Amino acid sequence: MQRIEELIGKIETVADPETRSVAVELVKSLMEFHGAGLERMMELVAEAGESGNATFESFASDSLVGSLLLLYGLHPVDVETRVKQALDKARPLLDSHGGDVELLGIDEGVVRLRFQGSCKGCPSSALTLKHTIEEAIYAVAPDVTAIESEGLVEQPSPTGLVQLGRLQDRDEHPQAATTNHPLAAR
């Protein structure tokens, strides 16, 4: 995929508009041809009945084949099911941090989540869990356009600069805290 993206980038920079147009038309024609062939293959697999269902499951679980089917809009598993599967896989991690996540819905490619409970641990643990959930969703559903979260309680990070030397000076010389120096009051 990366090489294809590089080549498309080069096509877009070709100075001659006619050459660029022909190259773009070639890519579109190849995509349509491959898409029609893949669609027909999926129809043939569906006609196989129960054994076809097992094949669909294999297609869906294979990252390369699944991505290819997504590219052509032929993935056998709908986006909501894939997102739910990703959340189910991530739940043990959430549970270990005292939290959970609920799928509120998916609308026009936007996944809406509600985090529940509180994340125990370091101040960044809530954010880390959020990113872990997002990565899990995008891995199985790259067709998701955005993820919106609510109910995520992030622990505030400490702010401000604390100079240990100033704290020691304040303990030894209490009058230092009354100076107008911006760090003296900290």
N, CA, C and O of each residue as an XYZ file, in Angstrom:
744
protein
N       0.826     -1.196      0.000
C       0.000      0.000      0.000
C       0.865      1.252      0.000
O       0.554      2.232     -0.678
N       1.954      1.214      0.765
C       2.820      2.391      0.823
C       3.406      2.685     -0.556
O       3.462      3.844     -0.967
N       3.843      1.649     -1.276
C       4.412      1.847     -2.610
C       3.354      2.394     -3.570
O       3.655      3.258     -4.393
N       2.141      1.907     -3.471
C       1.056      2.411     -4.326
C       0.830      3.898     -4.054
O       0.679      4.690     -4.984
N       0.808      4.269     -2.771
C       0.619      5.674     -2.414
C       1.757      6.539     -2.953
O       1.527      7.655     -3.419
N       2.993      6.017     -2.889
C       4.135      6.754     -3.439
C       3.966      6.969     -4.941
O       4.199      8.068     -5.445
N       3.563      5.927     -5.648
C       3.396      6.036     -7.097
C       2.262      6.988     -7.465
O       2.382      7.756     -8.420
N       1.178      6.944     -6.723
C       0.068      7.873     -6.976
C       0.542      9.310     -6.739
O       0.178     10.221     -7.483
N       1.354      9.501     -5.702
C       1.922     10.819     -5.441
C       2.762     11.312     -6.610
O       2.715     12.490     -6.962
N       3.524     10.414     -7.205
C       4.340     10.798     -8.371
C       3.460     11.138     -9.566
O       3.746     12.083    -10.301
N       2.395     10.373     -9.760
C       1.476     10.655    -10.866
C       0.884     12.049    -10.713
O       0.760     12.792    -11.687
N       0.518     12.398     -9.478
C      -0.101     13.700     -9.231
C       0.839     14.864     -9.503
O       0.386     15.990     -9.707
N       2.149     14.604     -9.509
C       3.116     15.682     -9.744
C       3.582     15.764    -11.192
O       4.387     16.635    -11.524
N       3.100     14.884    -12.058
C       3.488     14.930    -13.469
C       3.008     16.256    -14.064
O       1.849     16.642    -13.913
N       3.927     16.936    -14.740
C       3.622     18.268    -15.271
C       2.626     18.234    -16.429
O       1.773     19.115    -16.539
N       2.728     17.238    -17.277
C       1.849     17.170    -18.457
C       0.457     16.707    -18.033
O       0.303     15.576    -17.571
N      -0.570     17.567    -18.181
C      -1.920     17.210    -17.734
C      -2.498     16.008    -18.478
O      -3.247     15.229    -17.889
N      -2.166     15.839    -19.758
C      -2.694     14.695    -20.509
C      -2.102     13.386    -19.993
O      -2.824     12.403    -19.827
N      -0.805     13.368    -19.742
C      -0.153     12.168    -19.197
C      -0.715     11.846    -17.821
O      -0.991     10.686    -17.514
N      -0.884     12.883    -16.985
C      -1.444     12.694    -15.639
C      -2.853     12.125    -15.743
O      -3.209     11.213    -14.997
N      -3.646     12.645    -16.648
C      -5.028     12.194    -16.834
C      -5.077     10.731    -17.282
O      -5.899      9.955    -16.793
N      -4.206     10.365    -18.203
C      -4.165      8.975    -18.691
C      -3.751      8.028    -17.557
O      -4.320      6.946    -17.410
N      -2.762      8.438    -16.759
C      -2.308      7.597    -15.646
C      -3.420      7.410    -14.614
O      -3.634      6.304    -14.118
N      -4.122      8.492    -14.296
C      -5.230      8.408    -13.343
C      -6.328      7.500    -13.894
O      -6.882      6.686    -13.155
N      -6.647      7.626    -15.174
C      -7.667      6.779    -15.804
C      -7.254      5.308    -15.771
O      -8.092      4.431    -15.558
N      -5.960      5.037    -15.982
C      -5.451      3.666    -15.909
C      -5.660      3.089    -14.513
O      -6.126      1.959    -14.366
N      -5.316      3.860    -13.499
C      -5.480      3.391    -12.110
C      -6.954      3.134    -11.819
O      -7.297      2.110    -11.227
N      -7.830      4.049    -12.227
C      -9.270      3.861    -12.001
C      -9.785      2.617    -12.706
O     -10.570      1.858    -12.138
N      -9.348      2.408    -13.932
C      -9.791      1.233    -14.697
C      -9.330     -0.059    -14.037
O     -10.093     -1.022    -13.954
N      -8.097     -0.084    -13.571
C      -7.598     -1.271    -12.867
C      -8.380     -1.518    -11.578
O      -8.698     -2.660    -11.245
N      -8.686     -0.432    -10.855
C      -9.469     -0.571     -9.625
C     -10.863     -1.127     -9.921
O     -11.349     -2.000     -9.202
N     -11.494     -0.631    -10.957
C     -12.827     -1.128    -11.324
C     -12.763     -2.593    -11.736
O     -13.632     -3.380    -11.359
N     -11.752     -2.963    -12.498
C     -11.595     -4.350    -12.945
C     -11.379     -5.272    -11.743
O     -12.037     -6.305    -11.621
N     -10.460     -4.895    -10.864
C     -10.206     -5.715     -9.676
C     -11.429     -5.768     -8.768
O     -11.756     -6.821     -8.222
N     -12.098     -4.644     -8.608
C     -13.298     -4.614     -7.773
C     -14.380     -5.540     -8.289
O     -15.014     -6.255     -7.513
N     -14.596     -5.530     -9.616
C     -15.610     -6.414    -10.212
C     -15.223     -7.880    -10.025
O     -16.072     -8.724     -9.738
N     -13.930     -8.172    -10.192
C     -13.467     -9.553    -10.000
C     -13.624    -10.011     -8.555
O     -14.071    -11.129     -8.300
N     -13.261     -9.153     -7.616
C     -13.413     -9.507     -6.200
C     -14.879     -9.671     -5.822
O     -15.238    -10.574     -5.066
N     -15.715     -8.798     -6.347
C     -17.144     -8.904     -6.052
C     -17.692    -10.238     -6.561
O     -18.478    -10.893     -5.876
N     -17.282    -10.630     -7.745
C     -17.740    -11.917     -8.302
C     -17.216    -13.075     -7.462
O     -17.935    -14.047     -7.229
N     -15.973    -12.980     -7.009
C     -15.425    -14.027     -6.135
C     -16.248    -14.145     -4.853
O     -16.518    -15.250     -4.384
N     -16.641    -13.011     -4.292
C     -17.441    -13.030     -3.068
C     -18.811    -13.671     -3.334
O     -19.331    -14.398     -2.487
N     -19.386    -13.405     -4.494
C     -20.662    -14.028     -4.862
C     -20.508    -15.537     -4.965
O     -21.366    -16.279     -4.487
N     -19.433    -15.997     -5.580
C     -19.189    -17.441     -5.713
C     -19.002    -18.093     -4.346
O     -19.487    -19.200     -4.111
N     -18.304    -17.413     -3.456
C     -18.107    -17.946     -2.106
C     -19.448    -18.016     -1.384
O     -19.724    -18.990     -0.684
N     -20.279    -16.998     -1.548
C     -21.598    -16.971     -0.897
C     -22.472    -18.115     -1.400
O     -23.260    -18.674     -0.636
N     -22.341    -18.464     -2.662
C     -23.127    -19.563     -3.235
C     -22.724    -20.920     -2.679
O     -23.463    -21.893     -2.830
N     -21.573    -21.001     -2.044
C     -21.077    -22.274     -1.510
C     -21.753    -22.669     -0.201
O     -21.499    -23.757      0.315
N     -22.601    -21.815      0.340
C     -23.339    -22.152      1.560
C     -22.471    -22.104      2.801
O     -21.721    -21.149      2.999
N     -22.568    -23.142      3.649
C     -21.851    -23.180      4.922
C     -20.342    -23.078      4.748
O     -19.683    -22.363      5.502
N     -19.794    -23.772      3.780
C     -18.347    -23.685      3.574
C     -17.960    -22.269      3.139
O     -16.860    -21.802      3.435
N     -18.855    -21.604      2.447
C     -18.619    -20.215      2.067
C     -18.561    -19.301      3.273
O     -17.765    -18.363      3.310
N     -19.410    -19.572      4.269
C     -19.394    -18.770      5.498
C     -18.049    -18.879      6.208
O     -17.527    -17.890      6.722
N     -17.494    -20.092      6.233
C     -16.177    -20.286      6.847
C     -15.112    -19.519      6.072
O     -14.182    -18.968      6.661
N     -15.251    -19.487      4.774
C     -14.307    -18.735      3.952
C     -14.430    -17.248      4.217
O     -13.420    -16.551      4.311
N     -15.669    -16.745      4.342
C     -15.874    -15.338      4.670
C     -15.190    -14.985      5.993
O     -14.556    -13.936      6.107
N     -15.320    -15.864      6.990
C     -14.689    -15.620      8.284
C     -13.172    -15.561      8.138
O     -12.512    -14.735      8.769
N     -12.622    -16.443      7.300
C     -11.177    -16.412      7.050
C     -10.769    -15.110      6.375
O      -9.762    -14.503      6.740
N     -11.553    -14.685      5.392
C     -11.279    -13.416      4.716
C     -11.285    -12.268      5.719
O     -10.379    -11.435      5.732
N     -12.309    -12.235      6.551
C     -12.488    -11.135      7.492
C     -11.367    -11.075      8.519
O     -10.971     -9.985      8.931
N     -10.850    -12.219      8.939
C      -9.825    -12.239      9.984
C      -8.418    -12.043      9.441
O      -7.492    -11.796     10.214
N      -8.237    -12.147      8.139
C      -6.924    -11.941      7.540
C      -6.726    -10.445      7.287
O      -7.530     -9.820      6.595
N      -5.667     -9.876      7.842
C      -5.501     -8.423      7.749
C      -5.316     -7.948      6.304
O      -5.858     -6.906      5.935
N      -4.578     -8.672      5.492
C      -4.369     -8.252      4.107
C      -5.651     -8.377      3.284
O      -6.054     -7.433      2.606
N      -6.285     -9.544      3.349
C      -7.513     -9.765      2.577
C      -8.629     -8.850      3.088
O      -9.388     -8.284      2.302
N      -8.719     -8.713      4.419
C      -9.737     -7.845      4.987
C      -9.565     -6.400      4.527
O     -10.544     -5.728      4.203
N      -8.322     -5.924      4.499
C      -8.062     -4.553      4.026
C      -8.424     -4.389      2.563
O      -8.987     -3.368      2.166
N      -8.105     -5.380      1.770
C      -8.433     -5.330      0.342
C      -9.950     -5.293      0.137
O     -10.454     -4.531     -0.688
N     -10.667     -6.118      0.891
C     -12.127     -6.125      0.781
C     -12.731     -4.805      1.248
O     -13.715     -4.334      0.678
N     -12.139     -4.205      2.288
C     -12.605     -2.890      2.745
C     -12.406     -1.841      1.663
O     -13.269     -0.992      1.443
N     -11.267     -1.904      0.991
C     -10.961     -0.945     -0.068
C     -12.036     -0.946     -1.146
O     -12.355      0.095     -1.720
N     -12.589     -2.124     -1.416
C     -13.608     -2.255     -2.460
C     -15.038     -2.302     -1.910
O     -15.986     -2.542     -2.657
N     -15.187     -2.073     -0.611
C     -16.517     -2.067     -0.010
C     -17.157     -3.448      0.044
O     -18.381     -3.569     -0.006
N     -16.328     -4.499      0.147
C     -16.841     -5.869      0.108
C     -16.593     -6.654      1.400
O     -16.801     -7.867      1.424
N     -16.161     -5.999      2.453
C     -15.855     -6.723      3.691
C     -17.114     -7.429      4.185
O     -18.182     -6.821      4.253
N     -16.991     -8.717      4.530
C     -18.187     -9.477      4.919
C     -18.724     -9.147      6.311
O     -19.833     -9.559      6.652
N     -17.963     -8.418      7.114
C     -18.406     -8.076      8.465
C     -18.642     -6.564      8.519
O     -17.766     -5.780      8.152
N     -19.837     -6.159      8.981
C     -20.164     -4.740      9.025
C     -19.300     -4.015     10.060
O     -18.752     -4.630     10.975
N     -19.195     -2.711      9.895
C     -18.322     -1.891     10.736
C     -18.700     -1.975     12.205
O     -17.813     -2.023     13.057
N     -19.987     -1.995     12.530
C     -20.393     -2.051     13.937
C     -19.912     -3.340     14.607
O     -19.434     -3.310     15.741
N     -20.038     -4.454     13.916
C     -19.579     -5.729     14.472
C     -18.068     -5.706     14.680
O     -17.577     -6.185     15.702
N     -17.328     -5.154     13.723
C     -15.870     -5.085     13.854
C     -15.462     -4.192     15.022
O     -14.520     -4.512     15.747
N     -16.166     -3.073     15.208
C     -15.859     -2.178     16.328
C     -16.167     -2.878     17.651
O     -15.377     -2.792     18.591
N     -17.298     -3.564     17.733
C     -17.645     -4.296     18.961
C     -16.605     -5.363     19.278
O     -16.249     -5.555     20.441
N     -16.112     -6.060     18.252
C     -15.080     -7.070     18.465
C     -13.799     -6.437     19.007
O     -13.150     -7.002     19.886
N     -13.439     -5.270     18.484
C     -12.246     -4.573     18.975
C     -12.414     -4.168     20.433
O     -11.486     -4.300     21.231
N     -13.600     -3.674     20.781
C     -13.860     -3.284     22.171
C     -13.824     -4.487     23.099
O     -13.297     -4.401     24.208
N     -14.382     -5.611     22.652
C     -14.358     -6.830     23.461
C     -12.923     -7.294     23.733
O     -12.610     -7.757     24.829
N     -12.072     -7.166     22.740
C     -10.664     -7.558     22.923
C      -9.947     -6.622     23.884
O      -9.029     -7.043     24.587
N     -10.358     -5.349     23.924
C      -9.698     -4.359     24.775
C     -10.253     -4.329     26.191
O      -9.625     -3.754     27.080
N     -11.409     -4.932     26.423
C     -12.043     -4.852     27.743
C     -11.175     -5.374     28.890
O     -11.171     -4.760     29.957
N     -10.441     -6.478     28.723
C      -9.603     -6.923     29.846
C      -8.596     -5.853     30.286
O      -8.336     -5.704     31.480
N      -8.040     -5.125     29.348
C      -7.112     -4.048     29.695
C      -7.841     -2.949     30.450
O      -7.355     -2.466     31.472
N      -8.997     -2.554     29.955
C      -9.792     -1.531     30.637
C     -10.163     -1.981     32.049
O     -10.068     -1.213     33.006
N     -10.585     -3.231     32.158
C     -10.988     -3.785     33.450
C      -9.819     -3.754     34.435
O     -10.010     -3.468     35.617
N      -8.622     -4.043     33.954
C      -7.455     -4.043     34.839
C      -7.145     -2.650     35.373
O      -6.421     -2.511     36.360
N      -7.684     -1.621     34.732
C      -7.495     -0.247     35.189
C      -8.767      0.318     35.838
O      -8.847      1.517     36.105
N      -9.748     -0.539     36.087
C     -10.970     -0.110     36.769
C     -11.953      0.623     35.883
O     -12.747      1.423     36.378
N     -11.921      0.372     34.593
C     -12.821      1.079     33.686
C     -13.485      0.152     32.695
O     -13.239     -1.054     32.685
N     -14.325      0.727     31.866
C     -15.002     -0.005     30.799
C     -15.348      1.011     29.717
O     -15.191      2.216     29.912
N     -15.818      0.519     28.581
C     -16.204      1.392     27.481
C     -17.496      0.860     26.874
O     -17.701     -0.349     26.766
N     -18.353      1.783     26.485
C     -19.635      1.423     25.874
C     -19.693      2.061     24.486
O     -19.336      3.225     24.308
N     -20.147      1.284     23.515
C     -20.361      1.812     22.173
C     -21.729      2.482     22.155
O     -22.755      1.823     22.319
N     -21.736      3.799     21.952
C     -22.992      4.544     21.907
C     -23.624      4.484     20.520
O     -24.845      4.552     20.380
N     -22.794      4.360     19.516
C     -23.314      4.283     18.161
C     -22.259      4.637     17.135
O     -21.168      5.104     17.461
N     -22.618      4.400     15.888
C     -21.762      4.750     14.753
C     -22.655      5.456     13.751
O     -23.673      4.917     13.315
N     -22.264      6.661     13.394
C     -23.053      7.451     12.461
C     -22.124      8.052     11.416
O     -21.233      8.834     11.747
N     -22.331      7.689     10.165
C     -21.542      8.187      9.042
C     -20.049      8.035      9.294
O     -19.267      8.947      9.028
N     -19.661      6.865      9.814
C     -18.247      6.562     10.030
C     -17.666      7.080     11.327
O     -16.496      6.829     11.617
N     -18.455      7.803     12.121
C     -17.979      8.344     13.383
C     -18.439      7.430     14.518
O     -19.636      7.234     14.728
N     -17.472      6.879     15.244
C     -17.753      5.994     16.372
C     -17.858      6.850     17.627
O     -16.981      7.668     17.906
N     -18.938      6.657     18.382
C     -19.137      7.379     19.637
C     -19.020      6.388     20.792
O     -19.719      5.375     20.839
N     -18.115      6.708     21.725
C     -17.857      5.840     22.866
C     -18.111      6.577     24.168
O     -17.994      7.801     24.237
N     -18.457      5.822     25.197
C     -18.554      6.373     26.554
C     -17.668      5.521     27.453
O     -17.875      4.316     27.602
N     -16.679      6.178     28.045
C     -15.820      5.484     29.001
C     -16.503      5.523     30.356
O     -17.126      6.519     30.725
N     -16.379      4.430     31.092
C     -17.022      4.313     32.399
C     -15.981      3.937     33.427
O     -14.977      3.301     33.110
N     -16.229      4.338     34.666
C     -15.299      4.024     35.737
C     -14.148      5.003     35.725
O     -14.173      6.017     35.027
N     -13.152      4.682     36.502
C     -11.979      5.553     36.559
C     -10.745      4.725     36.282
O     -10.660      3.553     36.648
N      -9.826      5.339     35.650
C      -8.583      4.647     35.317
C      -7.591      4.863     36.445
O      -7.242      5.996     36.777
N      -7.144      3.762     37.027
C      -6.207      3.828     38.144
C      -4.788      3.858     37.600
O      -4.499      3.290     36.547
N      -3.929      4.513     38.315
C      -2.532      4.498     37.905
C      -2.002      5.887     37.666
O      -2.430      6.853     38.297
N      -1.068      5.975     36.750
C      -0.402      7.244     36.471
C      -1.369      8.229     35.831
O      -2.399      7.822     35.294
N      -1.050      9.530     35.881
C      -1.954     10.540     35.329
C      -2.282     10.328     33.857
O      -3.340     10.751     33.391
N      -1.398      9.686     33.133
C      -1.645      9.517     31.696
C      -2.358      8.215     31.372
O      -2.560      7.911     30.196
N      -2.748      7.433     32.379
C      -3.333      6.124     32.083
C      -4.657      6.234     31.336
O      -4.925      5.411     30.461
N      -5.489      7.215     31.647
C      -6.763      7.379     30.928
C      -6.507      7.679     29.461
O      -7.170      7.129     28.581
N      -5.555      8.542     29.204
C      -5.210      8.889     27.828
C      -4.602      7.684     27.100
O      -4.888      7.451     25.926
N      -3.775      6.934     27.800
C      -3.171      5.728     27.212
C      -4.247      4.717     26.846
O      -4.194      4.123     25.769
N      -5.217      4.516     27.721
C      -6.304      3.581     27.435
C      -7.131      4.061     26.246
O      -7.530      3.260     25.401
N      -7.387      5.361     26.181
C      -8.141      5.921     25.064
C      -7.408      5.638     23.750
O      -8.016      5.194     22.776
N      -6.104      5.897     23.731
C      -5.326      5.654     22.512
C      -5.280      4.168     22.165
O      -5.308      3.802     20.990
N      -5.211      3.318     23.178
C      -5.202      1.869     22.941
C      -6.514      1.425     22.300
O      -6.510      0.623     21.366
N      -7.621      1.937     22.794
C      -8.941      1.619     22.238
C      -9.022      2.116     20.804
O      -9.481      1.389     19.922
N      -8.582      3.343     20.559
C      -8.633      3.896     19.205
C      -7.805      3.058     18.227
O      -8.250      2.779     17.113
N      -6.604      2.660     18.644
C      -5.758      1.831     17.784
C      -6.429      0.494     17.480
O      -6.378      0.012     16.348
N      -7.059     -0.105     18.495
C      -7.739     -1.389     18.295
C      -8.887     -1.240     17.293
O      -9.104     -2.120     16.460
N      -9.611     -0.139     17.373
C     -10.737      0.090     16.452
C     -10.217      0.322     15.039
O     -10.695     -0.301     14.090
N      -9.246      1.209     14.895
C      -8.728      1.508     13.555
C      -8.064      0.290     12.907
O      -8.044      0.176     11.682
N      -7.521     -0.620     13.721
C      -6.890     -1.824     13.169
C      -7.898     -2.721     12.465
O      -7.583     -3.323     11.439
N      -9.114     -2.814     13.012
C     -10.132     -3.689     12.407
C     -11.150     -2.933     11.571
O     -11.904     -3.528     10.801
N     -11.164     -1.609     11.731
C     -12.143     -0.798     10.999
C     -11.487      0.479     10.481
O     -11.813      1.574     10.940
N     -10.562      0.347      9.524
C      -9.923      1.551      8.995
C     -10.892      2.456      8.245
O     -10.551      3.588      7.901
N     -12.091      1.960      7.995
C     -13.113      2.761      7.333
C     -13.813      3.720      8.300
O     -14.642      4.523      7.872
N     -13.490      3.649      9.593
C     -14.008      4.593     10.577
C     -13.324      5.935     10.323
O     -12.104      5.987     10.167
N     -14.090      7.008     10.280
C     -13.523      8.322      9.975
C     -13.105      9.097     11.216
O     -12.215      9.944     11.141
N     -13.735      8.819     12.368
C     -13.386      9.513     13.606
C     -13.916      8.725     14.796
O     -14.834      7.916     14.670
N     -13.314      8.982     15.954
C     -13.769      8.369     17.204
C     -13.965      9.491     18.209
O     -13.040     10.250     18.499
N     -15.179      9.589     18.736
C     -15.507     10.590     19.750
C     -15.730      9.873     21.074
O     -16.408      8.847     21.133
N     -15.148     10.429     22.137
C     -15.240      9.797     23.453
C     -15.862     10.756     24.454
O     -15.662     11.969     24.392
N     -16.617     10.183     25.371
C     -17.150     10.965     26.488
C     -16.956     10.166     27.757
O     -16.771      8.950     27.723
N     -17.001     10.870     28.885
C     -16.896     10.205     30.179
C     -15.486      9.808     30.554
O     -15.287      9.087     31.532
N     -14.511     10.260     29.802
C     -13.129      9.918     30.101
C     -12.629     10.875     31.172
O     -12.547     12.082     30.944
N     -12.298     10.337     32.335
C     -11.825     11.159     33.441
C     -10.311     11.075     33.460
O      -9.721     10.070     33.858
N      -9.711     12.152     33.023
C      -8.254     12.203     33.028
C      -7.789     12.862     34.314
O      -8.344     13.874     34.743
N      -6.768     12.280     34.922
C      -6.223     12.866     36.134
C      -5.380     14.070     35.734
O      -4.585     13.982     34.799
N      -5.543     15.196     36.429
C      -4.778     16.385     36.056
C      -3.289     16.171     36.279
O      -2.865     15.547     37.252
N      -2.518     16.704     35.356
C      -1.067     16.653     35.481
C      -0.629     17.811     36.361
O      -1.238     18.881     36.336
N       0.418     17.602     37.136
C       0.916     18.714     37.927
C       1.420     19.808     36.988
O       2.032     19.525     35.959
N       1.153     21.064     37.358
C       1.596     22.166     36.522
C       2.528     23.057     37.304
O       2.569     23.006     38.534
N       3.260     23.854     36.607
C       4.155     24.806     37.246
C       5.531     24.228     37.465
O       5.723     23.013     37.511
N       6.467     25.115     37.598
C       7.852     24.745     37.806
C       8.146     24.829     39.287
O       7.880     25.851     39.920
N       8.683     23.779     39.833
C       9.067     23.780     41.234
C      10.569     23.581     41.280
O      11.085     22.556     40.832
N      11.262     24.559     41.820
C      12.703     24.434     41.967
C      12.993     23.971     43.380
O      12.642     24.645     44.349
N      13.629     22.830     43.493
C      13.897     22.268     44.811
C      14.772     23.189     45.642
O      14.588     23.282     46.856
N      15.705     23.861     45.024
C      16.572     24.795     45.751
C      15.771     25.908     46.391
O      16.071     26.315     47.514
N      14.756     26.411     45.702
C      13.899     27.475     46.250
C      13.110     26.963     47.450
O      12.938     27.674     48.440
N      12.626     25.707     47.351
C      11.877     25.167     48.491
C      12.783     25.055     49.707
O      12.355     25.350     50.823
N      14.030     24.632     49.509
C      14.974     24.502     50.610
C      15.282     25.878     51.188
O      15.338     26.039     52.407
N      15.486     26.894     50.307
C      15.747     28.251     50.775
C      14.584     28.773     51.610
O      14.795     29.426     52.632
N      13.351     28.484     51.177
C      12.165     28.970     51.885
C      12.102     28.365     53.278
O      11.748     29.050     54.237
N      12.450     27.062     53.400
C      12.426     26.426     54.709
C      13.490     27.020     55.630
O      13.252     27.215     56.822
N      14.667     27.307     55.066
C      15.758     27.822     55.878
C      15.636     29.322     56.101
O      16.047     29.826     57.146
N      15.068     30.055     55.117
C      14.946     31.510     55.191
C      13.518     31.910     54.837
O      13.258     32.261     53.686
N      12.586     31.871     55.783
C      11.175     32.149     55.496
C      10.926     33.502     54.846
O       9.929     33.656     54.141
N      11.792     34.488     55.052
C      11.580     35.790     54.440
C      11.711     35.719     52.921
O      11.218     36.623     52.246
N      12.347     34.699     52.345
C      12.506     34.577     50.889
C      11.151     34.427     50.210
O      10.999     34.795     49.046
N      10.179     33.896     50.918
C       8.850     33.692     50.322
C       8.116     35.006     50.124
O       7.118     35.046     49.405
N       8.584     36.081     50.744
C       7.890     37.355     50.619
C       8.475     38.245     49.527
O       7.998     39.364     49.340
N       9.476     37.791     48.814
C      10.066     38.607     47.752
C       9.135     38.653     46.563
O       8.185     37.875     46.472
N       9.406     39.558     45.665
C       8.594     39.706     44.458
C       9.043     38.789     43.331
O       8.468     38.847     42.244
N      10.024     37.962     43.543
C      10.497     37.050     42.494
C       9.404     36.054     42.182
O       8.819     35.487     43.105
N       9.095     35.813     40.871
C       7.968     34.934     40.516
C       8.103     33.525     41.050
O       7.094     32.868     41.308
N       9.312     33.048     41.221
C       9.473     31.668     41.696
C       9.516     31.582     43.227
O       9.376     30.497     43.793
N       9.704     32.701     43.880
C       9.805     32.671     45.340
C       8.517     32.231     45.988
O       8.550     31.615     47.053
N       7.378     32.526     45.380
C       6.084     32.182     45.975
C       5.694     30.732     45.728
O       4.718     30.246     46.300
N       6.432     30.050     44.896
C       6.044     28.665     44.559
C       6.505     27.696     45.547
O       6.257     26.499     45.400
